[in-house]
């Protein structure tokens, strides 16, 4: 599946210049990196918020 996707992308981009290909790959790489980093941050923040809610509901002091 991924191999076929790459083949379609390559076939579509046959007439692109090297510069255009580099820009496309860079933007795609940044998008994937930002998505992964955002998921990691949301997971960490969710853990922190759950921990604070547990402390608040049990009456423990925060800080």
Backbone as a ProteinNet text record, in pm:
[ID]
protein_1_A
[PRIMARY]
XXXXXXXXXXXXXXXXXXXXXXXXXXXXXXXXXXXXXXXXXXXXXXXXXXXXXXXXXXXXXXX
[TERTIARY]
82.1	0	86.9	182.8	269.7	357.3	405	488	409.8	283.6	199.3	174.1	156	136.2	259.5	378	501.6	518.1	481.7	491.3	399.9	279.1	187.7	242	297.7	354.3	470.6	557.5	672.1	625.7	527.9	477.1	416.3	348.4	287.3	393.9	502.4	605.1	721.9	706.7	816.2	866.6	778.1	819.7	855	859.3	897.9	1049.2	1091.9	1234.5	1282.8	1413.1	1470.4	1429.6	1427.8	1390.1	1246.2	1156.4	1016	1000.6	1075.1	1069.5	1120.2	1230.7	1285.9	1188.7	1125.8	1028.3	910.8	863	750.3	785.8	902.7	945.4	965.7	1021.5	1043.3	911.3	815.5	684.7	614.1	620.6	557.8	625.2	756.5	829.7	794.4	784.8	746.3	605	515	376.6	369.2	441.4	441.4	504.7	616.6	684.4	594.7	527.6	438.5	321.9	269.7	158.7	202.3	319.2	369.5	398.3	464.4	497.2	369.9	270	143.6	75.9	79.8	20.5	92.8	225.4	303.2	267.7	258.5	224.4	84.4	-11.8	-148.6	-156.5	-81.9	-79.7	-21.9	88.2	150.7	58.5	-2.1	-91.7	-214.3	-265.1	-379.1	-341.7	-222.4	-176.6	-164.9	-112.7	-98.4	-235.2	-328.3	-462	-534.9	-521.5	-584.9	-525.7	-394.7	-328.1	-376.4	-389.8	-436.8	-581.6	-664.2	-804.2	-813.7	-731.7	-732.3	-691.4	-587.2	-543.2	-652.6	-718.9	-822.7	-942.5	-981.5	-1097.4	-1068.5	-943.9	-909	-872.9	-863.2	-835.6	-688.4	-601.3	-457.9	-418.5	-313.3	-265	-187	-208.8	-136.8	-20.6	94.7	208.7	315.5
-119	0	126	131.2	249.1	257.4	141.7	140.8	194.4	153.1	200.8	351.2	398.4	541.6	619.9	570.2	636.6	635.4	525.7	518.5	620.5	637.9	738.4	879.3	904.1	1036.9	1064.2	965.2	982.2	1003.4	926.7	942.6	1081.2	1131.6	1263.8	1372.8	1350.2	1452.7	1437.3	1360	1338	1468.5	1563.6	1686.8	1797.8	1766.1	1866.1	1885	2005.4	2030.1	1976.8	1970.9	1923.2	2016	2144.2	2241.2	2218.2	2198.2	2174.9	2045.7	1943.8	1817.6	1836.2	1908.4	1932.1	2011	2110.2	2189.4	2101.8	2018.1	1929.5	1832.3	1771.3	1675.8	1746.4	1866.6	1941.5	1975.4	2023	2058.5	1934.7	1825.2	1701.1	1652.8	1660.5	1620.3	1706.6	1836.6	1927	1897.9	1870.3	1840.8	1714.3	1611.1	1486.3	1508.4	1580.5	1608.2	1687.8	1789.1	1870	1787.7	1697.6	1612.6	1520.7	1459.7	1370.1	1448.3	1563.3	1645.2	1693.8	1732.2	1775.5	1663.4	1542.5	1427.3	1400.9	1409.7	1388.8	1494.5	1619.8	1727	1709.1	1675.5	1655.6	1539.9	1435	1321.1	1362	1437.4	1481.6	1576.8	1671.2	1766.1	1696.9	1597.3	1521.8	1453.1	1395.4	1330.9	1428.8	1547.6	1650.2	1694.7	1718.1	1762.1	1656.3	1531.1	1423.4	1417.5	1430.1	1428.1	1543.1	1661.7	1776.6	1758.4	1702.6	1679.2	1577.4	1473.4	1373.1	1437.4	1520.5	1588.7	1680.2	1749.8	1843.7	1770.2	1660.7	1586.2	1512.4	1474.1	1405.6	1503.7	1631.3	1733	1755.2	1698	1717.8	1856.3	1910.6	2042.2	2029	2125.2	2127.9	2223.8	2181.3	2270.6	2210.7
0	0	0	91.2	98.7	-25.7	-71.3	-191.7	-311.1	-323.4	-433.4	-421.8	-299.1	-277.2	-320.2	-281	-321.6	-473.2	-536.9	-682.5	-748.9	-695.3	-750.7	-730.9	-613.6	-586.7	-680.6	-698.8	-787.8	-931.5	-975.3	-1111.9	-1131.7	-1030.6	-1039.4	-1041.5	-970.1	-954.6	-1051.4	-1155.9	-1250.4	-1312.4	-1334	-1400.5	-1301.5	-1171.7	-1072.1	-1074.2	-1042.2	-1029.6	-895.6	-879.9	-753.9	-640.4	-668.2	-565.1	-518.2	-611.2	-575.6	-496.2	-532.9	-458.3	-316.2	-301.6	-167.8	-80.9	-139.2	-64.2	-21.8	-113.4	-82.7	28.7	20.1	122.7	256.2	253.7	377	444.2	367.6	424.4	479.1	405.2	453.2	581.1	586.1	706.3	825.6	804.5	913.2	961.6	869.9	908.8	993.9	953.5	1030.9	1167.5	1170.8	1297.6	1391.3	1339.2	1422.8	1475.1	1393.1	1437.5	1550.6	1535.8	1640.5	1767.6	1754.5	1871.2	1940.6	1865.7	1925	2000.5	1945.3	2014.6	2146.1	2144.9	2267.8	2371.4	2329.5	2423.3	2479.7	2395	2443.8	2542.4	2516.7	2608.2	2743.1	2741.4	2866.1	2942.1	2872	2938.2	2995.2	2926.6	2977.8	3108.5	3112.5	3235.9	3350.9	3323	3426.7	3476.5	3384	3424.4	3506.3	3468.3	3544.5	3684.7	3693.7	3824.5	3912.9	3856.4	3933.9	3977.7	3890.8	3928	4041.2	4035.9	4142.7	4274	4270.6	4392.9	4446.1	4355.4	4397.5	4457.8	4395.5	4444.4	4574.9	4596.8	4721.2	4831.9	4799.4	4900.3	4928.4	4849.3	4869.9	4820.2	4881.7	4839.8	4709.8	4620.6	4493.2	4509.1	4465.7	4469.8	4548.3
[MASK]
+++++++++++++++++++++++++++++++++++++++++++++++++++++++++++++++

